[in-house]
Amino acid sequence: EGGLEVRVQRNAGDLKVSKNDTKATIFFEKDIHFYRGLGLLVGETSKGKESFSITETPQFTTNGAMFDCSRNAVMRPDTVKAIMRKMAIMGLDTLMLYTEDTYEVPQRPYFGYLRGRYTYAELTDLDQYAEKLGMEIVPCIQTLGHLAQALKWNVMAEYRDTEDILLADTDKTYALIEELIVAATKPFRSKRIHIGMDEAHQLGLGRYINLYGYQRRFEIMLRHLEKVLAITQKYDLDPMIWSDMFFRLGSKTGDYYDMESQIPDDIIEKIPQGVRFVYWDYYHKDKSFYQEWIKRHRSMGSEPIFAGGIWTWVGMCTNYGRTFLDSYAALEACKEEGVQEVFATLWADDGGENNYYTSLLGLQLFAEHG
């Protein structure tokens, strides 16, 4: 009595939400579109509108967010669920939890020790919860650099190249990486996995050079990638990696965004098939720059995934000036260039001073562009 009768129907194509007096309809294709439609219906109705009609055409096949859970601030499972509910109402369908060492690896008791790591049971529960919301959780780990917290233990000494980079071209390293990949993917329905490999600036220049001598770092990177992809193929996974190392190695200054950077043709020809490159960029305000870098990524032989940023990593407050300025340019470029998969990164550099609830407006921005 006094309620609103809502007709819900799955239809291919656009999301359509309408209301007239005491009746409303939500026509949707994907489950996540239903939840966004529900949000639109409640939002417009709460403004006192008696009638309205909204039609939205999805711009991306996937649109979501990656939360950094490796900088001394691991979100509790109930908090992850609460944020997933908000993401679902926005229409965001993909969640990544960036876990360098903050997930459980049964064979490695010191991996994530005293770091708030997620258990297998917790991650399985989150995945089941995500499925109810029409969302996908994609594991996001590291298989080369950014592993200082794991490698600091004496028991991990044999796997070190430098203090934060794994020793490439060593059988024991790939046995370890297989354990990491199995542990990271087992809790989830998704066959997608983000295997990292960014910012390994000193690759091949630590213990590696003593064991194997100096070698062209492009070649080390390619061999390492091939061996890790053999593991993902073994488990029928769909891997993606951050793309910056290839651009940095082609730059005389080591800069990801060096306009003079040239990835040698012989290296491009050797890039193995079956991996997607993630173009991460939260630093440019010019749409033309993003368009150029999207084209350069495509020249590497696969369709890029774009990772923008909500500026949560610069202190106790989110920098929305940079978030909006850069995200508008980036996401407009993605739409014009036909990039189909995007997500927002929320990093927690310097220890996670910020609160991820301050990022909700940024998540809404990505949802509205979608």
C-alpha positions as CSV (number, residue, x, y, z in Angstrom):
1,E,0.0,0.0,0.0
2,G,1.4,3.3,-1.1
3,G,4.4,1.5,-2.8
4,L,5.7,1.5,-6.3
5,E,4.9,-1.4,-8.7
6,V,8.1,-2.1,-10.7
7,R,8.2,-4.3,-13.8
8,V,11.6,-5.8,-14.4
9,Q,12.5,-7.4,-17.7
10,R,15.7,-8.6,-19.3
11,N,16.1,-7.1,-22.8
12,A,19.1,-7.0,-25.1
13,G,20.5,-3.5,-25.7
14,D,20.1,-0.3,-23.8
15,L,19.2,0.1,-20.2
16,K,15.8,1.7,-19.9
17,V,14.2,3.1,-16.7
18,S,10.8,4.8,-16.7
19,K,8.1,5.8,-14.2
20,N,4.6,6.9,-14.5
21,D,2.4,7.6,-11.4
22,T,2.6,4.4,-9.3
23,K,4.2,2.1,-11.9
24,A,7.8,1.8,-13.1
25,T,9.8,-0.4,-15.5
26,I,13.5,-1.4,-15.7
27,F,14.6,-3.1,-18.9
28,F,18.2,-4.3,-18.7
29,E,20.6,-6.8,-20.4
30,K,23.2,-7.6,-17.8
31,D,22.6,-8.1,-14.1
32,I,24.8,-5.1,-13.3
33,H,22.6,-2.9,-15.5
34,F,19.6,-3.9,-13.4
35,Y,21.3,-2.6,-10.3
36,R,22.2,0.7,-12.0
37,G,18.6,0.9,-13.2
38,L,17.4,0.4,-9.6
39,G,19.7,3.3,-8.5
40,L,18.4,5.5,-11.2
41,L,14.8,4.7,-10.3
42,V,15.3,5.4,-6.6
43,G,17.4,8.5,-7.3
44,E,14.9,10.1,-9.6
45,T,11.9,9.1,-7.5
46,S,13.5,10.5,-4.3
47,K,13.6,13.9,-6.1
48,G,9.8,13.8,-6.2
49,K,9.5,13.2,-9.9
50,E,6.1,11.7,-10.8
51,S,7.2,10.5,-14.3
52,F,10.4,10.2,-16.2
53,S,12.1,8.1,-18.8
54,I,15.8,7.3,-19.0
55,T,17.7,5.4,-21.7
56,E,21.4,4.7,-21.4
57,T,23.7,2.9,-23.8
58,P,26.7,1.2,-22.2
59,Q,30.0,2.6,-23.5
60,F,32.3,-0.2,-22.2
61,T,32.0,-4.0,-21.9
62,T,33.7,-3.8,-18.4
63,N,34.0,-0.8,-16.1
64,G,35.2,-1.1,-12.5
65,A,37.8,-0.3,-9.9
66,M,41.0,-1.6,-8.4
67,F,41.6,-1.0,-4.7
68,D,45.1,-1.1,-3.3
69,C,45.2,-3.5,-0.3
70,S,49.0,-3.7,-0.1
71,R,50.0,-0.5,1.7
72,N,49.3,-1.4,5.3
73,A,45.5,-0.8,4.9
74,V,43.7,-4.1,3.9
75,M,40.0,-3.5,3.7
76,R,38.0,-5.9,5.9
77,P,35.6,-8.2,3.9
78,D,32.5,-6.4,5.2
79,T,33.9,-3.1,3.9
80,V,34.6,-4.7,0.5
81,K,31.0,-5.9,0.4
82,A,29.7,-2.4,1.3
83,I,31.8,-0.8,-1.4
84,M,30.6,-3.5,-3.9
85,R,27.0,-2.6,-3.1
86,K,27.7,1.0,-3.9
87,M,29.6,0.1,-7.1
88,A,26.7,-2.1,-8.2
89,I,24.1,0.7,-7.8
90,M,26.5,2.9,-9.9
91,G,26.7,0.2,-12.6
92,L,30.4,-0.8,-12.1
93,D,30.8,-4.4,-12.8
94,T,34.5,-5.3,-12.0
95,L,36.5,-5.2,-8.8
96,M,40.2,-5.8,-8.3
97,L,41.9,-6.1,-4.9
98,Y,45.5,-5.2,-5.5
99,T,47.3,-7.8,-3.3
100,E,51.1,-7.9,-3.5
101,D,51.5,-10.3,-0.5
102,T,48.1,-9.8,1.2
103,Y,46.5,-13.1,0.2
104,E,47.0,-16.6,1.7
105,V,49.5,-19.0,0.0
106,P,49.3,-22.3,1.9
107,Q,52.9,-23.4,1.2
108,R,54.3,-20.0,2.3
109,P,53.5,-19.1,5.9
110,Y,55.7,-16.0,5.7
111,F,53.9,-14.7,2.6
112,G,51.8,-11.9,4.0
113,Y,52.7,-12.7,7.6
114,L,51.3,-10.0,9.9
115,R,50.2,-8.0,6.9
116,G,46.4,-8.6,7.2
117,R,46.3,-11.0,4.3
118,Y,43.0,-12.4,3.0
119,T,42.2,-16.0,3.6
120,Y,40.9,-18.4,1.0
121,A,37.6,-18.5,2.8
122,E,37.2,-14.7,2.9
123,L,38.0,-14.3,-0.8
124,T,35.6,-17.2,-1.8
125,D,32.9,-15.5,0.2
126,L,33.5,-12.1,-1.5
127,D,33.4,-13.8,-4.9
128,Q,30.0,-15.4,-4.1
129,Y,28.7,-12.0,-2.9
130,A,30.0,-10.3,-6.1
131,E,28.1,-12.9,-8.2
132,K,24.8,-11.9,-6.6
133,L,25.5,-8.3,-7.6
134,G,26.3,-9.1,-11.2
135,M,30.0,-8.3,-10.6
136,E,33.3,-10.0,-11.3
137,I,36.3,-10.0,-8.9
138,V,39.6,-10.2,-10.8
139,P,42.7,-11.2,-8.8
140,C,45.4,-8.6,-9.1
141,I,48.9,-9.7,-8.0
142,Q,52.6,-9.2,-8.7
143,T,54.8,-11.7,-10.5
144,L,58.0,-9.7,-10.9
145,G,58.5,-6.4,-8.9
146,H,56.8,-4.7,-6.0
147,L,57.4,-7.7,-3.7
148,A,59.6,-6.1,-1.1
149,Q,57.3,-7.1,1.7
150,A,57.4,-10.7,0.7
151,L,61.1,-10.8,-0.2
152,K,62.3,-9.2,3.1
153,W,62.2,-12.6,4.9
154,N,65.4,-14.8,4.9
155,V,63.4,-17.7,3.7
156,M,62.8,-15.8,0.5
157,A,66.4,-14.9,-0.2
158,E,66.9,-17.4,-3.0
159,Y,64.1,-15.7,-5.0
160,R,65.6,-12.2,-4.9
161,D,67.1,-10.3,-7.7
162,T,66.9,-7.0,-5.9
163,E,65.0,-6.2,-2.6
164,D,61.7,-6.0,-4.4
165,I,62.2,-7.9,-7.7
166,L,62.1,-11.6,-8.3
167,L,65.1,-13.4,-9.8
168,A,64.2,-14.2,-13.4
169,D,65.4,-17.2,-15.4
170,T,65.5,-19.4,-12.4
171,D,63.4,-22.6,-12.1
172,K,62.7,-22.1,-8.4
173,T,61.2,-18.6,-9.1
174,Y,58.7,-20.0,-11.5
175,A,57.7,-22.8,-9.0
176,L,57.0,-20.0,-6.6
177,I,55.1,-17.9,-9.1
178,E,52.9,-21.0,-9.9
179,E,52.0,-21.3,-6.2
180,L,51.1,-17.6,-6.1
181,I,48.9,-17.8,-9.2
182,V,47.1,-20.9,-8.0
183,A,46.5,-19.3,-4.6
184,A,45.3,-16.0,-6.1
185,T,42.9,-17.5,-8.6
186,K,41.4,-20.5,-6.8
187,P,38.9,-18.5,-4.7
188,F,37.3,-16.8,-7.8
189,R,35.0,-17.7,-10.7
190,S,36.8,-15.4,-13.0
191,K,39.4,-16.7,-15.4
192,R,41.0,-13.3,-15.7
193,I,44.0,-12.4,-13.7
194,H,46.2,-9.3,-13.5
195,I,49.8,-10.5,-13.1
196,G,51.4,-7.1,-12.6
197,M,55.0,-6.7,-13.8
198,D,55.2,-2.9,-13.6
199,E,58.0,-0.6,-12.4
200,A,60.7,-3.3,-12.1
201,H,63.3,-0.6,-12.8
202,Q,66.3,-2.7,-11.7
203,L,65.4,-5.9,-13.4
204,G,68.5,-8.0,-14.1
205,L,70.8,-5.6,-12.2
206,G,70.9,-7.2,-8.8
207,R,71.9,-10.8,-8.0
208,Y,70.9,-11.7,-11.5
209,I,73.9,-9.9,-13.0
210,N,76.2,-11.9,-10.7
211,L,74.6,-15.2,-11.6
212,Y,74.1,-14.7,-15.4
213,G,76.0,-11.6,-16.3
214,Y,74.6,-8.5,-18.0
215,Q,71.8,-9.2,-20.5
216,R,69.6,-7.0,-22.5
217,R,66.7,-6.3,-20.2
218,F,64.1,-6.5,-23.0
219,E,65.2,-10.1,-23.5
220,I,65.0,-10.9,-19.7
221,M,61.5,-9.3,-19.6
222,L,60.3,-11.3,-22.6
223,R,61.7,-14.6,-21.3
224,H,60.1,-14.0,-17.9
225,L,56.8,-13.1,-19.4
226,E,56.8,-16.2,-21.6
227,K,57.4,-18.4,-18.5
228,V,54.7,-16.8,-16.5
229,L,52.3,-17.0,-19.4
230,A,53.0,-20.8,-19.6
231,I,51.7,-21.0,-16.1
232,T,48.6,-19.0,-16.8
233,Q,48.0,-21.1,-19.9
234,K,48.4,-24.3,-17.8
235,Y,45.4,-23.2,-15.7
236,D,43.4,-21.8,-18.6
237,L,43.6,-18.2,-17.3
238,D,43.3,-14.9,-19.2
239,P,46.2,-12.7,-18.1
240,M,46.8,-9.0,-18.3
241,I,49.9,-7.0,-17.3
242,W,50.8,-3.4,-16.8
243,S,52.5,-2.2,-19.9
244,D,55.0,0.4,-18.6
245,M,58.1,-1.8,-18.6
246,F,58.1,-2.2,-22.3
247,F,57.8,1.6,-22.8
248,R,60.4,2.4,-20.2
249,L,62.9,0.0,-21.7
250,G,62.4,1.7,-25.0
251,S,63.1,5.1,-23.5
252,K,66.5,6.6,-23.0
253,T,65.2,8.3,-19.8
254,G,63.3,5.3,-18.5
255,D,60.0,7.3,-18.7
256,Y,56.7,5.5,-19.4
257,Y,55.3,8.6,-21.2
258,D,58.4,9.5,-23.3
259,M,57.2,10.6,-26.7
260,E,60.6,9.5,-28.1
261,S,60.4,6.0,-26.7
262,Q,60.9,3.3,-29.3
263,I,60.1,-0.3,-28.6
264,P,62.4,-2.2,-31.1
265,D,60.5,-4.1,-33.8
266,D,62.3,-7.3,-33.0
267,I,60.9,-7.1,-29.4
268,I,57.4,-6.4,-30.6
269,E,57.6,-9.4,-32.8
270,K,58.6,-11.6,-29.9
271,I,55.9,-10.4,-27.5
272,P,53.9,-13.6,-26.8
273,Q,50.3,-13.9,-27.7
274,G,47.6,-14.4,-25.1
275,V,48.3,-11.4,-22.8
276,R,46.5,-8.1,-22.6
277,F,48.4,-4.9,-21.8
278,V,47.0,-2.5,-19.3
279,Y,47.7,1.2,-20.1
280,W,47.8,3.0,-16.8
281,D,47.7,6.8,-16.9
282,Y,46.4,9.3,-14.4
283,Y,48.7,12.2,-15.3
284,H,47.6,13.9,-18.5
285,K,44.8,16.4,-19.2
286,D,45.0,16.3,-23.0
287,K,42.8,13.9,-24.7
288,S,45.2,13.7,-27.7
289,F,47.9,12.2,-25.5
290,Y,45.7,9.4,-24.3
291,Q,44.7,8.8,-28.0
292,E,48.3,8.6,-29.0
293,W,49.2,6.1,-26.3
294,I,46.2,3.9,-27.0
295,K,47.4,3.7,-30.6
296,R,51.0,2.8,-29.4
297,H,49.6,0.1,-27.3
298,R,47.6,-1.3,-30.2
299,S,50.8,-1.5,-32.2
300,M,52.1,-4.0,-29.6
301,G,49.6,-6.5,-31.0
302,S,46.6,-6.6,-28.6
303,E,43.7,-4.5,-27.6
304,P,44.6,-2.4,-24.5
305,I,42.7,-2.2,-21.2
306,F,42.8,1.3,-19.8
307,A,43.4,2.0,-16.1
308,G,42.7,5.6,-15.0
309,G,43.0,6.9,-11.5
310,I,41.1,8.4,-8.6
311,W,43.7,10.4,-6.8
312,T,43.6,8.8,-3.4
313,W,47.4,8.5,-2.9
314,V,48.4,12.1,-2.1
315,G,47.6,12.3,1.6
316,M,44.5,12.1,3.7
317,C,42.1,13.6,1.1
318,T,41.3,12.6,-2.5
319,N,42.5,15.2,-5.0
320,Y,39.4,15.7,-7.1
321,G,40.8,18.5,-9.2
322,R,43.3,16.1,-10.8
323,T,40.8,13.2,-10.7
324,F,38.2,15.0,-12.8
325,L,40.6,16.8,-15.1
326,D,42.6,13.7,-16.1
327,S,39.6,11.2,-16.1
328,Y,37.5,13.3,-18.4
329,A,40.3,13.5,-21.0
330,A,41.1,9.8,-20.6
331,L,37.7,8.4,-20.7
332,E,36.6,10.6,-23.6
333,A,39.6,9.3,-25.5
334,C,38.8,5.7,-24.7
335,K,35.2,6.2,-26.0
336,E,36.4,7.9,-29.2
337,E,39.0,5.3,-29.8
338,G,36.7,2.3,-29.0
339,V,38.5,1.0,-26.0
340,Q,36.1,-1.4,-24.4
341,E,37.5,-2.2,-20.9
342,V,38.4,0.4,-18.3
343,F,38.9,0.6,-14.6
344,A,39.8,3.2,-12.0
345,T,42.8,2.6,-9.8
346,L,42.8,3.7,-6.1
347,W,46.4,3.6,-4.8
348,A,47.4,3.9,-1.2
349,D,51.0,5.1,-1.5
350,D,52.9,6.0,1.7
351,G,50.8,3.8,3.9
352,G,47.1,4.3,3.1
353,E,46.4,7.6,5.0
354,N,43.2,8.2,2.9
355,N,39.8,6.6,3.4
356,Y,38.4,4.8,0.3
357,Y,34.9,6.2,1.1
358,T,36.3,9.6,0.0
359,S,36.6,8.1,-3.5
360,L,32.9,7.4,-4.1
361,L,32.5,10.6,-6.2
362,G,35.4,9.4,-8.4
363,L,33.8,6.0,-8.8
364,Q,30.5,7.7,-9.8
365,L,32.4,9.7,-12.4
366,F,33.7,6.5,-14.1
367,A,30.2,5.0,-13.9
368,E,28.6,8.1,-15.6
369,H,31.2,8.0,-18.4
370,G,30.2,4.3,-18.8
